[in-house]
Amino acid sequence: MKTITLVAYNRLRYLSRTLESLRHNLLEGYTLFIGVEPEDEDVAAYCRQIDWIPTEVVINPERYGVAWNPYHTINRAIKAGSQFNVALEDDLYLSPDALQLANWYNERHAGRHLCLCFCNYSSVYHQPLSVFQSKTFVPLGYCFSREAWMTALAPNWMSDMRGWDYSVQTLIDESASRYLLVPGLSRATHIGREQGSHCTIHYHDRIFKDMPLSREKHSSFRLDMNSGGFLHDEIEPVGNPMPMSRP
């Protein structure tokens, strides 16, 4: 069983664009799990109308917030039997070949790399098929195996109170042999210019306004072991600037 998890709260105009971009991907074999925060009936009603992919919509029993909604939604998919998961949020725009890249990673590299991130802050158009090893986690859409969730990601969730993304980054930093993969040309970008919890309008425009993004449906990819991609200290992370704790 392969799953896609999506967390949503109070931003229907962004969520609708996220879902529309997802709809143009190769969805065969996937089930969509959506975690909606309570008292957000418009978003829940919109999600319940999805008929182009098997979907389970759950309204959380309490507001989990940006720190814990992803955890509970992913954990729900894993408990349902997911062997591989694609984790998304409601302010992302996906390339039409994002899930083909995810499938390639699942079939060839999931056992050797912690996860694959869809976004590369140093994205370039001339590397549409290249995928690189990296030590930098980018939280704008990523995928991983059930084993990675059970043994690494879940046990260390929010171990760094600045945010779950910082926690994943710490997990990578603490092991010299632990790497993730990132495409030379991004397969996801951030569209939440306004109403974001941690991304300001200025930051969004500076980082994402002109970011190269794949617009084609590539079906084959290659792991490039040269020095492409980006270095750990060359980017500015999107991570949460303020400490977070569960509400």
Buried (B, 14 or more C-beta within 10 A) or exposed (E): BBBBBBBBBBBBEBBEBBBEBBEBBBBEEBBBBBBBBEEBEEBBEBBEEBEEBEBBBBBBEEBBBBBBBBBBBBBBBBEEEBEBBBBBBBBBBBBBBBBBBBBBBBEBBBEEBBBBBBBBBBBBEEBBBBBBBBBBBBBBBBBBBBEBBEEBBEEBBBEBBBBBBBBBBBBBEEEEEEBBBBBBBBBBBBBBBEEBBBBEEEBBEEBBEEBBBBEEBBEEBEBBEEEBBBEEEEBEBBBBEEEBEEE
